[in-house]
Amino acid sequence: EVQLVESGGGLVQPGGSLRLSCTASGFTFEAYAIGWFRQAPGKEREGVASISNADSTTYYSHSVKGRFTISSDNAKNTVYLQMNSLKPEDTAVYYCAATTAQGAGIMLGGYGLDYWGKGTLVTVSS
């Protein structure tokens, strides 16, 4: 059974940091790309960052580039999203999703997403 499980969400003050984790099981981790997506109330889903577990190539949306870092630990089947300099507009439910490794560059546009986690809530507020 394929599973993607997110963790690490919570409440943080503006300017603070959080690290999200996405732990995968049920498929060959190194053959896939993992992406982080978010959806705020009343807004469309947005692709945030993705990484190919085959060659560690990373992609970021303009809204988070320079503040967020995506990384992968293939030994733990886990992808991390380090979020720094958080802003209130980063508040959302964050989801991870998986697609084949070749799709790392286009998955942020919502293409070819095979598996999804259930999400973790990030709230940035003072």
N, CA and C atoms as an extended XYZ file, in Angstrom:
378
Properties=species:S:1:pos:R:3:atomname:S:1:resname:S:1:resid:I:1 pbc="F F F"
N         0.846       -1.187        0.000 N   GLU     1
C         0.000        0.000        0.000 CA  GLU     1
C         0.889        1.247        0.000 C   GLU     1
N         0.611        2.148       -0.925 N   VAL     2
C         1.360        3.398       -0.996 CA  VAL     2
C         0.866        4.360        0.082 C   VAL     2
N         1.824        4.954        0.782 N   GLN     3
C         1.480        5.960        1.784 CA  GLN     3
C         2.466        7.108        1.742 C   GLN     3
N         1.942        8.302        1.886 N   LEU     4
C         2.737        9.503        2.108 CA  LEU     4
C         2.195       10.144        3.373 C   LEU     4
N         3.066       10.346        4.352 N   VAL     5
C         2.626       10.878        5.639 CA  VAL     5
C         3.413       12.143        5.947 C   VAL     5
N         2.691       13.261        6.061 N   GLU     6
C         3.317       14.540        6.402 CA  GLU     6
C         3.324       14.734        7.914 C   GLU     6
N         4.322       15.473        8.383 N   SER     7
C         4.376       15.854        9.795 CA  SER     7
C         5.181       17.141        9.920 C   SER     7
N         5.075       17.768       11.099 N   GLY     8
C         5.891       18.946       11.376 CA  GLY     8
C         5.158       20.267       11.324 C   GLY     8
N         3.898       20.245       10.967 N   GLY     9
C         3.149       21.498       10.942 CA  GLY     9
C         2.890       22.038       12.337 C   GLY     9
N         2.394       23.267       12.401 N   GLY    10
C         2.089       23.875       13.685 CA  GLY    10
C         1.932       25.367       13.568 C   GLY    10
N         1.938       26.018       14.717 N   LEU    11
C         1.795       27.464       14.807 CA  LEU    11
C         3.174       28.088       14.998 C   LEU    11
N         3.474       29.099       14.201 N   VAL    12
C         4.769       29.764       14.301 CA  VAL    12
C         4.558       31.262       14.081 C   VAL    12
N         5.390       32.067       14.709 N   GLN    13
C         5.288       33.514       14.542 CA  GLN    13
C         5.911       33.948       13.220 C   GLN    13
N         5.467       35.064       12.679 N   PRO    14
C         6.105       35.594       11.468 CA  PRO    14
C         7.608       35.748       11.668 C   PRO    14
N         8.359       35.359       10.647 N   GLY    15
C         9.811       35.376       10.732 CA  GLY    15
C        10.411       34.094       11.265 C   GLY    15
N         9.574       33.210       11.774 N   GLY    16
C        10.049       31.960       12.338 CA  GLY    16
C        10.283       30.875       11.295 C   GLY    16
N        10.611       29.687       11.797 N   SER    17
C        10.935       28.555       10.923 CA  SER    17
C        10.178       27.302       11.348 C   SER    17
N         9.966       26.435       10.379 N   LEU    18
C         9.409       25.103       10.612 CA  LEU    18
C        10.049       24.152        9.615 C   LEU    18
N        10.123       22.880        9.985 N   ARG    19
C        10.562       21.851        9.044 CA  ARG    19
C         9.475       20.803        8.932 C   ARG    19
N         8.998       20.631        7.719 N   LEU    20
C         8.013       19.593        7.436 CA  LEU    20
C         8.715       18.341        6.930 C   LEU    20
N         8.114       17.197        7.236 N   SER    21
C         8.629       15.918        6.758 CA  SER    21
C         7.537       15.187        5.982 C   SER    21
N         7.954       14.464        4.962 N   CYS    22
C         7.052       13.608        4.193 CA  CYS    22
C         7.723       12.240        4.094 C   CYS    22
N         7.150       11.255        4.769 N   THR    23
C         7.713        9.906        4.775 CA  THR    23
C         6.888        9.013        3.875 C   THR    23
N         7.566        8.338        2.952 N   ALA    24
C         6.899        7.536        1.928 CA  ALA    24
C         7.105        6.054        2.160 C   ALA    24
N         6.136        5.263        1.722 N   SER    25
C         6.256        3.811        1.752 CA  SER    25
C         5.401        3.222        0.644 C   SER    25
N         5.745        2.003        0.240 N   GLY    26
C         4.935        1.298       -0.739 CA  GLY    26
C         5.360        1.484       -2.183 C   GLY    26
N         6.442        2.239       -2.436 N   PHE    27
C         6.954        2.365       -3.800 CA  PHE    27
C         8.464        2.588       -3.731 C   PHE    27
N         9.119        2.474       -4.876 N   THR    28
C        10.578        2.623       -4.933 CA  THR    28
C        10.936        4.100       -4.857 C   THR    28
N        11.345        4.527       -3.691 N   PHE    29
C        11.534        5.955       -3.387 CA  PHE    29
C        12.466        6.628       -4.387 C   PHE    29
N        13.557        5.963       -4.730 N   GLU    30
C        14.564        6.581       -5.583 CA  GLU    30
C        14.072        6.784       -7.022 C   GLU    30
N        12.995        6.146       -7.385 N   ALA    31
C        12.461        6.264       -8.745 CA  ALA    31
C        11.408        7.349       -8.875 C   ALA    31
N        11.179        8.055       -7.787 N   TYR    32
C        10.110        9.044       -7.762 CA  TYR    32
C        10.627       10.429       -7.409 C   TYR    32
N         9.812       11.406       -7.711 N   ALA    33
C         9.990       12.775       -7.250 CA  ALA    33
C         8.904       13.072       -6.229 C   ALA    33
N         9.257       13.881       -5.261 N   ILE    34
C         8.305       14.304       -4.230 CA  ILE    34
C         8.162       15.813       -4.310 C   ILE    34
N         6.942       16.263       -4.241 N   GLY    35
C         6.695       17.704       -4.245 CA  GLY    35
C         5.861       18.119       -3.050 C   GLY    35
N         6.036       19.360       -2.659 N   TRP    36
C         5.203       19.962       -1.610 CA  TRP    36
C         4.239       20.947       -2.258 C   TRP    36
N         2.995       20.874       -1.817 N   PHE    37
C         1.937       21.744       -2.289 CA  PHE    37
C         1.248       22.350       -1.080 C   PHE    37
N         0.579       23.454       -1.279 N   ARG    38
C        -0.164       24.041       -0.174 CA  ARG    38
C        -1.482       24.612       -0.692 C   ARG    38
N        -2.427       24.658        0.220 N   GLN    39
C        -3.717       25.243       -0.107 CA  GLN    39
C        -4.239       26.006        1.093 C   GLN    39
N        -4.435       27.299        0.892 N   ALA    40
C        -4.990       28.161        1.921 CA  ALA    40
C        -6.504       28.238        1.722 C   ALA    40
N        -7.237       28.552        2.783 N   PRO    41
C        -8.701       28.645        2.665 CA  PRO    41
C        -9.108       29.617        1.573 C   PRO    41
N        -9.984       29.173        0.696 N   GLY    42
C       -10.490       30.031       -0.357 CA  GLY    42
C        -9.539       30.265       -1.519 C   GLY    42
N        -8.399       29.579       -1.510 N   LYS    43
C        -7.406       29.770       -2.583 CA  LYS    43
C        -7.155       28.451       -3.306 C   LYS    43
N        -6.603       28.576       -4.504 N   GLU    44
C        -6.244       27.389       -5.264 CA  GLU    44
C        -4.983       26.742       -4.691 C   GLU    44
N        -4.866       25.455       -4.967 N   ARG    45
C        -3.664       24.746       -4.564 CA  ARG    45
C        -2.450       25.304       -5.310 C   ARG    45
N        -1.329       25.398       -4.610 N   GLU    46
C        -0.101       25.955       -5.174 CA  GLU    46
C         1.048       24.973       -4.994 C   GLU    46
N         1.785       24.715       -6.048 N   GLY    47
C         2.999       23.919       -5.945 CA  GLY    47
C         4.109       24.764       -5.347 C   GLY    47
N         4.812       24.238       -4.351 N   VAL    48
C         5.792       25.015       -3.607 CA  VAL    48
C         7.221       24.614       -3.959 C   VAL    48
N         7.523       23.326       -3.877 N   ALA    49
C         8.883       22.850       -4.136 CA  ALA    49
C         8.826       21.375       -4.486 C   ALA    49
N         9.790       20.937       -5.284 N   SER    50
C         9.859       19.517       -5.631 CA  SER    50
C        11.311       19.077       -5.733 C   SER    50
N        11.512       17.762       -5.605 N   ILE    51
C        12.859       17.197       -5.689 CA  ILE    51
C        12.776       15.841       -6.363 C   ILE    51
N        13.723       15.592       -7.255 N   SER    52
C        13.860       14.267       -7.837 CA  SER    52
C        14.727       13.417       -6.915 C   SER    52
N        14.200       12.306       -6.460 N   ASN    53
C        14.989       11.435       -5.596 CA  ASN    53
C        16.040       10.655       -6.385 C   ASN    53
N        15.972       10.738       -7.711 N   ALA    54
C        16.967       10.054       -8.550 CA  ALA    54
C        18.268       10.832       -8.630 C   ALA    54
N        18.165       12.173       -8.744 N   ASP    55
C        19.387       12.963       -8.894 CA  ASP    55
C        19.412       14.226       -8.039 C   ASP    55
N        18.434       14.375       -7.157 N   SER    56
C        18.365       15.495       -6.200 CA  SER    56
C        18.156       16.853       -6.854 C   SER    56
N        17.738       16.899       -8.091 N   THR    57
C        17.393       18.182       -8.714 CA  THR    57
C        16.180       18.767       -8.008 C   THR    57
N        16.244       20.064       -7.744 N   THR    58
C        15.167       20.722       -7.012 CA  THR    58
C        14.531       21.839       -7.834 C   THR    58
N        13.288       22.127       -7.502 N   TYR    59
C        12.520       23.190       -8.162 CA  TYR    59
C        11.724       23.921       -7.093 C   TYR    59
N        11.547       25.224       -7.289 N   TYR    60
C        10.830       26.049       -6.321 CA  TYR    60
C         9.882       27.007       -7.042 C   TYR    60
N         8.797       27.337       -6.355 N   SER    61
C         7.951       28.406       -6.850 CA  SER    61
C         8.599       29.744       -6.516 C   SER    61
N         8.207       30.783       -7.245 N   HIS    62
C         8.782       32.110       -7.005 CA  HIS    62
C         8.440       32.614       -5.616 C   HIS    62
N         7.293       32.203       -5.104 N   SER    63
C         6.829       32.739       -3.817 CA  SER    63
C         7.662       32.251       -2.641 C   SER    63
N         8.398       31.154       -2.797 N   VAL    64
C         9.153       30.605       -1.662 CA  VAL    64
C        10.653       30.515       -1.921 C   VAL    64
N        11.073       30.780       -3.161 N   LYS    65
C        12.490       30.631       -3.485 CA  LYS    65
C        13.332       31.557       -2.617 C   LYS    65
N        14.375       31.002       -2.028 N   GLY    66
C        15.234       31.762       -1.135 CA  GLY    66
C        14.836       31.667        0.324 C   GLY    66
N        13.623       31.203        0.594 N   ARG    67
C        13.158       31.044        1.978 CA  ARG    67
C        12.963       29.581        2.347 C   ARG    67
N        12.537       28.768        1.398 N   PHE    68
C        12.268       27.355        1.652 CA  PHE    68
C        13.344       26.512        0.983 C   PHE    68
N        13.679       25.391        1.614 N   THR    69
C        14.637       24.445        1.042 CA  THR    69
C        14.070       23.043        1.118 C   THR    69
N        14.060       22.349       -0.012 N   ILE    70
C        13.599       20.968       -0.051 CA  ILE    70
C        14.817       20.063       -0.107 C   ILE    70
N        14.758       18.953        0.638 N   SER    71
C        15.853       17.989        0.637 CA  SER    71
C        15.285       16.592        0.817 C   SER    71
N        16.123       15.603        0.536 N   SER    72
C        15.663       14.220        0.568 CA  SER    72
C        16.683       13.343        1.269 C   SER    72
N        16.205       12.420        2.080 N   ASP    73
C        17.043       11.401        2.708 CA  ASP    73
C        16.550       10.060        2.202 C   ASP    73
N        17.226        9.536        1.180 N   ASN    74
C        16.755        8.296        0.561 CA  ASN    74
C        16.833        7.108        1.519 C   ASN    74
N        17.747        7.142        2.465 N   ALA    75
C        17.863        6.044        3.431 CA  ALA    75
C        16.644        5.978        4.345 C   ALA    75
N        15.990        7.121        4.529 N   LYS    76
C        14.821        7.180        5.414 CA  LYS    76
C        13.513        7.318        4.630 C   LYS    76
N        13.608        7.294        3.298 N   ASN    77
C        12.411        7.483        2.462 CA  ASN    77
C        11.640        8.737        2.872 C   ASN    77
N        12.368        9.790        3.134 N   THR    78
C        11.756       11.000        3.673 CA  THR    78
C        12.252       12.227        2.921 C   THR    78
N        11.336       13.118        2.623 N   VAL    79
C        11.651       14.429        2.041 CA  VAL    79
C        11.283       15.494        3.057 C   VAL    79
N        12.151       16.490        3.166 N   TYR    80
C        11.953       17.573        4.127 CA  TYR    80
C        11.696       18.889        3.400 C   TYR    80
N        10.947       19.756        4.048 N   LEU    81
C        10.784       21.134        3.568 CA  LEU    81
C        11.134       22.053        4.728 C   LEU    81
N        12.305       22.649        4.653 N   GLN    82
C        12.730       23.625        5.656 CA  GLN    82
C        12.181       24.982        5.259 C   GLN    82
N        11.376       25.560        6.122 N   MET    83
C        10.713       26.824        5.828 CA  MET    83
C        11.233       27.889        6.781 C   MET    83
N        11.896       28.893        6.248 N   ASN    84
C        12.443       29.986        7.035 CA  ASN    84
C        11.761       31.293        6.654 C   ASN    84
N        11.932       32.293        7.497 N   SER    85
C        11.366       33.627        7.248 CA  SER    85
C         9.891       33.525        6.884 C   SER    85
N         9.165       32.781        7.681 N   LEU    86
C         7.757       32.536        7.366 CA  LEU    86
C         6.930       33.811        7.468 C   LEU    86
N         5.934       33.881        6.597 N   LYS    87
C         5.051       35.031        6.522 CA  LYS    87
C         3.616       34.567        6.757 C   LYS    87
N         2.735       35.469        7.184 N   PRO    88
C         1.327       35.063        7.367 CA  PRO    88
C         0.727       34.445        6.101 C   PRO    88
N         1.150       34.892        4.949 N   GLU    89
C         0.609       34.348        3.701 CA  GLU    89
C         1.099       32.937        3.394 C   GLU    89
N         2.005       32.422        4.195 N   ASP    90
C         2.423       31.020        4.064 CA  ASP    90
C         1.460       30.079        4.785 C   ASP    90
N         0.511       30.645        5.519 N   THR    91
C        -0.468       29.824        6.232 CA  THR    91
C        -1.287       28.998        5.250 C   THR    91
N        -1.309       27.688        5.466 N   ALA    92
C        -2.007       26.774        4.553 CA  ALA    92
C        -1.894       25.358        5.083 C   ALA    92
N        -2.666       24.463        4.490 N   VAL    93
C        -2.423       23.038        4.667 CA  VAL    93
C        -1.385       22.632        3.624 C   VAL    93
N        -0.330       22.003        4.089 N   TYR    94
C         0.753       21.578        3.214 CA  TYR    94
C         0.638       20.076        2.959 C   TYR    94
N         0.697       19.722        1.690 N   TYR    95
C         0.594       18.333        1.263 CA  TYR    95
C         1.870       17.931        0.525 C   TYR    95
N         2.239       16.659        0.631 N   CYS    96
C         3.266       16.155       -0.262 CA  CYS    96
C         2.617       15.197       -1.262 C   CYS    96
N         3.232       15.121       -2.420 N   ALA    97
C         2.729       14.268       -3.491 CA  ALA    97
C         3.915       13.647       -4.218 C   ALA    97
N         3.660       12.544       -4.910 N   ALA    98
C         4.728       11.827       -5.594 CA  ALA    98
C         4.376       11.598       -7.054 C   ALA    98
N         5.411       11.643       -7.890 N   THR    99
C         5.290       11.294       -9.292 CA  THR    99
C         6.606       10.650       -9.711 C   THR    99
N         6.670       10.092      -10.893 N   THR   100
C         7.918        9.492      -11.323 CA  THR   100
C         9.016       10.558      -11.400 C   THR   100
N        10.256       10.157      -11.209 N   ALA   101
C        11.372       11.096      -11.054 CA  ALA   101
C        11.484       12.073      -12.228 C   ALA   101
N        11.145       11.610      -13.435 N   GLN   102
C        11.248       12.488      -14.608 CA  GLN   102
C        10.279       13.660      -14.542 C   GLN   102
N         9.298       13.557      -13.673 N   GLY   103
C         8.279       14.588      -13.593 CA  GLY   103
C         8.538       15.662      -12.563 C   GLY   103
N         9.722       15.671      -11.974 N   ALA   104
C        10.002       16.611      -10.885 CA  ALA   104
C         9.818       18.052      -11.318 C   ALA   104
N        10.159       18.356      -12.580 N   GLY   105
C        10.111       19.742      -13.036 CA  GLY   105
C         8.720       20.249      -13.331 C   GLY   105
N         7.809       19.362      -13.661 N   ILE   106
C         6.475       19.810      -14.056 CA  ILE   106
C         5.422       19.520      -12.996 C   ILE   106
N         5.801       18.780      -11.957 N   MET   107
C         4.770       18.391      -10.997 CA  MET   107
C         4.229       19.583      -10.228 C   MET   107
N         5.015       20.656      -10.081 N   LEU   108
C         4.507       21.819       -9.373 CA  LEU   108
C         3.344       22.467      -10.111 C   LEU   108
N         3.228       22.187      -11.403 N   GLY   109
C         2.085       22.656      -12.169 CA  GLY   109
C         0.881       21.759      -12.055 C   GLY   109
N         1.018       20.710      -11.239 N   GLY   110
C        -0.105       19.815      -11.012 CA  GLY   110
C        -0.185       18.636      -11.948 C   GLY   110
N         0.909       18.364      -12.700 N   TYR   111
C         0.865       17.313      -13.701 CA  TYR   111
C         1.404       15.986      -13.150 C   TYR   111
N         0.740       14.902      -13.514 N   GLY   112
C         1.262       13.563      -13.252 CA  GLY   112
C         1.415       13.182      -11.801 C   GLY   112
N         0.563       13.683      -10.961 N   LEU   113
C         0.686       13.409       -9.522 CA  LEU   113
C         0.009       12.086       -9.205 C   LEU   113
N         0.801       11.130       -8.777 N   ASP   114
C         0.282        9.778       -8.584 CA  ASP   114
C        -0.265        9.536       -7.174 C   ASP   114
N         0.434       10.053       -6.186 N   TYR   115
C         0.072        9.775       -4.791 CA  TYR   115
C         0.083       11.062       -3.988 C   TYR   115
N        -0.786       11.113       -2.969 N   TRP   116
C        -0.913       12.291       -2.101 CA  TRP   116
C        -0.931       11.882       -0.646 C   TRP   116
N        -0.401       12.749        0.195 N   GLY   117
C        -0.582       12.615        1.626 CA  GLY   117
C        -1.835       13.356        2.062 C   GLY   117
N        -2.119       13.310        3.360 N   LYS   118
C        -3.342       13.918        3.878 CA  LYS   118
C        -3.153       15.351        4.334 C   LYS   118
N        -1.918       15.788        4.443 N   GLY   119
C        -1.648       17.183        4.746 CA  GLY   119
C        -1.322       17.460        6.191 C   GLY   119
N        -0.640       18.598        6.397 N   THR   120
C        -0.336       19.093        7.733 CA  THR   120
C        -0.525       20.601        7.724 C   THR   120
N        -1.136       21.141        8.779 N   LEU   121
C        -1.490       22.549        8.827 CA  LEU   121
C        -0.328       23.387        9.347 C   LEU   121
N        -0.026       24.439        8.607 N   VAL   122
C         0.958       25.431        9.031 CA  VAL   122
C         0.239       26.760        9.212 C   VAL   122
N         0.366       27.334       10.395 N   THR   123
C        -0.256       28.620       10.692 CA  THR   123
C         0.835       29.593       11.109 C   THR   123
N         0.929       30.697       10.388 N   VAL   124
C         1.916       31.729       10.693 CA  VAL   124
C         1.158       32.941       11.217 C   VAL   124
N         1.299       33.189       12.491 N   SER   125
C         0.525       34.253       13.122 CA  SER   125
C         1.187       34.677       14.419 C   SER   125
N         1.015       35.956       14.741 N   SER   126
C         1.530       36.451       16.019 CA  SER   126
C         0.438       36.412       17.080 C   SER   126
